[in-house]
Amino acid sequence: MSYSFIEKQKDFDELCLKLAKHKYLSIDTESNSLYVYKEKFCLMQLTSEHINAVVDTLAVDIRPILPIFADPAVEKIFHSADSDIRVFKAALKCTFVNIFDVMVAAKYLGIIKCGLDSMVGEYFGLEMNKKFQKADWGRRPLTKEMLDYASGDTIHLKKLRDILGAELEKKGRLQEAMSQFAQICKIEPTPMRFDESGFLTLKGARQLNGRGLAVLRELYIGREVAAIKKNTPPFKVISEDLMLRLSVAPREGLNNLSIFKGVSGYVLANHGGWIRESLQKGLKGPEYHVPHREISREKRVYFETVKNRFKTLKLWRKETAIRRNMLPEAIMGNDILERVAMAQLRSVEDLHAIKGMSAEKASLYGAEILEFIRKHHGK
């Protein structure tokens, strides 16, 4: 299917006027998170009746399309809508109403291989190009090959929507899936914040002694500063593994950085200075000890209860997914299961108050969740 590449505001405004009269709109987005410190919304792919367009969102103001996103008369079709909606909402204030997510629909039908390329291959016998999955969509000009690739991401969504929608309706799950789509519309992007204590979450960090932790902390902060200056993701500055190894032997690092695996000529030339400075700070400053918080017996019992209840709920979800031939995450996500585990449930009505829990899921699963918890925990 041919496509139009839109990089002028006038062309985009005219496109939106046409799309507003259509009954559906297939949507995909491309960002450059693998290449910059703070990702940008770089490209938007749109397919509808007799229209296939790739829009340069770095060149045009996309606000004229927002009324379509909020129009209940136009169905917006996605594959993995939560990621695309986060991209839109991180870029500007917008509202989504009436979406259909073919990946979520596939999970409700128990389809394990629910990636877009897998489903296009399964249903249409076509092989999708994966060459530019990790491309830098922020580069300009975009090559014709990149635009050709991008244009193919939305052309199959309507057919998949019709196939999966019919199957959901046949199995009596369409309304259940639609309620999940409505919850996805409410998703908000997570604000980008740097946590200076985030180094403690690195694999192997808590095996370090106080001096090693002090060094790791300085390297972690130094890497973030370097990433901002270079406008690149932190993982592309130096790896977590290298920071851990330097924290184990910081004096050796000061004496000869090049003996450490991962310290290339490029790293030495571009990052050697701040790495050595971070090593010195970590060696000269006070040792870092993980703050010890005294937890009361009552809190320990509560946390243990929640932990056990969460395990029980995951068991319920697994059994329910098998019984209904669905993927477990289509039954209920871990975030909602955790909230259920923490709640003091006395009746099905209590489930309706849990954030992210749709009325349909609360009604459908409420009684069996309560019974399952009573069976395993006696309350």
C-alpha positions in Angstrom: 0.0 0.0 0.0 1.4 3.4 -1.0 1.8 6.1 1.6 2.2 9.9 1.9 5.1 11.4 3.9 3.8 14.5 5.6 6.3 17.1 6.9 4.3 20.3 6.2 1.7 21.7 8.5 -0.8 22.5 5.7 -0.7 18.9 4.5 -1.2 17.6 8.0 -4.1 19.9 8.8 -5.8 18.8 5.5 -5.2 15.1 6.5 -6.9 15.6 9.9 -10.0 17.1 8.2 -10.3 14.0 6.2 -9.7 11.6 9.0 -12.3 13.2 11.2 -15.0 11.8 8.9 -13.7 8.3 9.0 -14.9 5.5 11.3 -11.5 4.1 12.3 -7.8 5.1 12.5 -4.9 2.8 12.9 -2.0 4.4 14.8 1.6 3.7 15.6 4.5 5.9 16.9 8.3 6.0 16.7 10.6 7.6 19.2 14.4 7.8 19.7 14.8 6.6 23.3 17.8 4.4 22.4 19.8 7.4 21.1 19.1 10.5 23.4 18.9 11.2 27.1 15.3 12.4 26.9 13.3 10.7 24.1 11.4 12.7 21.5 8.3 11.8 19.7 9.7 11.5 16.1 7.2 9.9 13.8 3.5 9.0 13.7 2.0 6.4 11.3 -1.7 6.7 10.4 -3.9 4.4 8.3 -7.6 4.6 7.5 -9.9 4.2 4.6 -7.8 4.8 1.5 -5.3 6.8 3.5 -1.8 5.7 4.6 0.4 8.4 6.0 3.7 8.8 7.8 3.9 12.1 9.7 7.1 13.8 10.8 6.1 14.9 14.3 9.4 16.9 14.6 8.2 19.1 11.7 4.5 19.5 12.3 2.2 20.4 15.3 0.0 17.4 15.8 -2.6 19.1 17.9 -5.1 19.1 15.0 -5.5 15.4 15.4 -6.3 15.5 19.1 -10.1 15.9 18.6 -10.1 12.6 16.7 -8.3 10.8 19.5 -11.1 12.0 21.9 -14.0 11.3 19.4 -16.0 8.2 20.4 -17.3 7.9 16.9 -13.8 7.1 15.5 -12.2 3.9 16.7 -8.5 4.2 17.2 -6.6 0.9 16.6 -3.2 0.1 18.1 -0.8 -2.7 18.7 0.4 -2.2 22.3 -1.6 0.9 22.9 -0.2 1.6 26.3 3.3 2.4 25.0 1.9 4.7 22.1 -0.5 6.5 24.4 2.3 7.2 26.9 4.3 8.7 24.0 1.4 11.0 23.0 0.7 12.1 26.6 4.4 12.7 27.3 4.5 15.0 24.3 1.3 17.0 24.9 -2.0 16.9 26.9 -4.5 14.7 25.2 -7.4 12.3 25.7 -8.1 8.9 24.1 -11.6 7.4 23.8 -12.7 4.3 22.0 -9.5 2.3 21.2 -8.9 -1.3 20.2 -5.6 -2.9 21.0 -4.9 -5.9 18.9 -2.1 -7.2 21.2 -4.4 -7.1 24.2 -7.2 -8.7 22.2 -4.8 -11.5 21.3 -3.9 -12.1 24.9 -7.6 -12.4 25.7 -7.8 -15.1 23.1 -4.8 -17.0 24.5 -2.5 -16.2 21.6 1.0 -16.6 22.9 2.9 -15.1 19.9 1.1 -11.8 19.9 3.8 -9.6 18.4 2.6 -7.7 15.3 5.1 -9.6 13.0 4.0 -12.9 14.4 0.3 -12.2 13.9 0.8 -10.8 10.4 2.7 -13.9 9.6 0.1 -16.2 11.1 -3.1 -14.6 9.7 -1.8 -13.2 6.4 1.2 -15.3 5.5 3.4 -12.2 5.3 6.9 -11.5 6.7 7.4 -8.0 8.2 10.7 -6.2 7.8 12.4 -5.9 11.2 15.5 -4.0 10.0 14.6 -0.7 11.5 13.1 -1.8 14.9 16.0 -0.1 16.7 16.6 2.8 14.3 17.3 6.3 15.2 14.0 7.9 14.3 15.2 11.3 15.4 17.7 11.6 12.5 16.9 13.8 9.6 16.6 13.3 6.7 14.9 9.9 7.0 15.8 7.5 4.3 13.1 6.1 1.9 13.8 2.7 3.3 13.1 3.8 6.8 9.9 5.5 5.8 8.8 2.4 3.8 9.4 0.3 7.0 7.4 2.7 9.2 4.5 2.8 6.8 4.0 -0.9 7.1 3.3 -0.8 10.9 -0.3 0.2 10.6 -1.7 -1.2 7.3 -2.6 -4.6 8.8 -4.2 -3.4 12.1 -7.8 -3.0 10.8 -7.9 -6.5 9.4 -6.4 -7.9 12.6 -8.9 -5.9 14.7 -11.8 -7.4 12.7 -10.5 -10.9 13.0 -9.8 -10.7 16.7 -12.9 -8.7 17.5 -15.1 -11.3 15.9 -13.4 -14.1 17.8 -13.7 -12.1 21.1 -17.4 -11.6 20.4 -17.8 -15.3 19.6 -16.3 -16.3 22.9 -18.2 -13.7 24.8 -15.1 -11.7 25.8 -15.5 -8.6 23.7 -17.1 -6.5 26.5 -14.4 -7.6 28.9 -11.6 -6.6 26.5 -13.3 -3.3 25.8 -13.3 -2.5 29.5 -9.6 -3.2 29.5 -9.1 -0.8 26.5 -11.0 1.9 28.4 -8.5 1.4 31.3 -5.5 1.7 28.9 -6.9 5.1 27.7 -6.3 6.4 31.3 -2.6 5.5 31.3 -0.2 8.4 32.1 3.5 8.5 31.3 5.9 8.2 34.2 7.8 11.5 34.7 11.5 11.2 34.1 13.3 11.7 37.4 16.8 10.8 38.4 17.1 9.0 41.8 20.5 9.3 43.3 19.9 6.2 45.4 19.1 4.2 42.3 22.6 2.7 42.3 21.4 0.4 45.1 19.1 -1.4 42.7 22.0 -2.4 40.4 22.6 -6.2 40.3 25.4 -7.0 42.8 25.4 -3.5 44.5 24.4 -4.8 47.9 27.3 -7.2 47.9 29.8 -4.3 48.0 31.3 -3.0 51.2 30.8 0.6 52.4 33.7 1.9 50.4 32.6 0.1 47.3 29.1 1.5 47.6 30.5 5.1 48.0 32.5 4.6 44.8 29.5 3.1 43.0 27.3 6.0 44.0 29.8 8.6 42.6 30.1 6.6 39.4 26.3 6.4 39.1 25.8 10.1 39.5 28.8 10.9 37.3 27.4 8.7 34.5 24.0 10.6 34.7 25.8 13.9 34.4 27.8 12.7 31.4 24.7 11.3 29.7 22.9 14.7 30.0 26.0 16.5 28.6 26.3 14.0 25.7 22.5 13.8 25.2 22.7 10.0 25.2 21.0 7.3 27.3 23.1 6.4 30.5 23.6 2.8 29.4 25.5 4.0 26.3 28.0 6.0 28.4 29.4 3.1 30.5 27.7 -0.2 31.5 26.4 -1.1 34.9 28.7 -4.1 34.9 31.8 -1.8 34.4 30.6 0.5 37.3 30.4 -2.6 39.5 33.8 -3.8 38.6 35.4 -0.4 39.2 33.7 -0.2 42.5 35.3 -3.5 43.6 38.8 -2.3 42.7 38.7 1.6 42.6 42.4 2.1 43.3 43.3 -0.2 40.3 41.0 1.9 38.2 42.7 5.1 39.2 46.1 3.6 38.4 45.1 2.1 35.0 41.6 2.4 33.7 42.4 0.6 30.5 42.9 -2.8 32.3 39.1 -3.0 32.9 37.0 -4.8 30.3 34.7 -2.3 28.7 37.1 0.6 28.9 37.8 1.2 25.2 39.9 4.0 23.6 36.6 5.9 23.1 35.6 5.5 26.7 39.0 6.7 27.9 38.9 9.7 25.6 35.4 10.8 26.3 34.7 9.6 29.8 38.1 8.9 31.4 38.2 12.3 33.2 34.9 12.0 35.1 35.4 8.3 35.8 38.7 9.0 37.6 37.1 12.0 39.4 34.3 9.8 40.6 36.7 7.1 41.8 38.6 9.7 43.8 35.5 11.1 45.3 34.3 7.7 46.3 37.7 6.8 47.9 38.1 10.1 49.8 34.5 10.6 50.9 32.8 8.7 53.8 31.8 5.1 53.3 28.2 4.5 52.2 26.1 2.2 54.3 22.6 1.2 53.4 20.2 3.0 55.7 18.8 0.6 58.3 15.2 1.1 59.0 13.7 -0.5 62.1 10.5 -2.3 61.1 8.0 -3.1 63.8 6.7 -6.6 64.3 3.3 -5.5 63.2 4.6 -4.1 59.9 6.7 -7.3 59.3 3.6 -9.4 59.7 1.6 -7.1 57.4 4.3 -7.2 54.6 4.6 -11.0 54.9 0.8 -11.3 54.7 0.7 -9.1 51.6 3.5 -11.1 50.0 1.8 -14.4 50.6 -1.5 -13.0 49.4 0.1 -11.8 46.2 1.5 -15.3 45.6 -1.9 -16.7 46.2 -3.4 -14.3 43.7 -0.8 -15.2 41.1 -1.8 -18.8 41.5 -5.5 -17.9 41.1 -4.6 -15.9 38.0 -2.6 -18.8 36.5 -5.4 -21.3 37.1 -8.0 -18.9 35.7 -5.9 -18.2 32.6 -5.6 -21.9 31.9 -9.4 -22.4 32.5 -10.3 -19.6 30.2 -7.5 -20.2 27.6 -6.1 -16.6 28.0 -2.7 -15.2 28.8 -2.3 -14.5 32.6 -1.7 -10.7 32.0 -5.1 -10.5 30.2 -6.8 -11.7 33.4 -5.1 -9.1 35.6 -1.8 -7.2 35.6 0.7 -7.5 38.4 0.1 -3.9 39.4 -3.6 -4.6 40.1 -2.8 -7.9 41.8 -0.5 -6.1 44.2 -3.2 -3.6 45.0 -5.7 -6.4 45.6 -3.2 -8.1 47.9 -2.8 -4.9 49.9 -6.5 -4.2 50.2 -8.7 -5.3 53.1 -11.3 -7.1 51.1 -14.6 -7.7 52.7 -16.9 -7.9 49.7 -16.9 -7.7 45.9 -17.7 -4.0 46.2 -14.3 -3.3 47.7 -12.7 -4.4 44.5 -14.4 -1.6 42.6 -12.4 0.9 44.6 -9.0 -0.5 43.5 -7.2 1.7 41.0 -7.0 0.2 37.6 -9.7 -2.4 38.3 -12.5 -2.1 35.7 -16.1 -2.7 36.8 -16.3 -5.7 34.5 -13.3 -7.4 36.0 -14.5 -6.7 39.6 -17.8 -8.2 38.8 -16.4 -11.1 36.7 -13.7 -12.2 39.1 -14.7 -10.6 42.5 -16.4 -13.6 44.1 -13.8 -16.1 43.0 -11.0 -13.9 44.2 -12.6 -13.6 47.6 -13.2 -17.3 47.8 -9.7 -18.1 46.7 -8.2 -15.9 49.4 -10.5 -17.3 52.1 -9.6 -20.8 51.0 -5.8 -20.2 51.3 -5.7 -17.7 54.1 -8.8 -18.3 56.1 -10.1 -14.8 55.7 
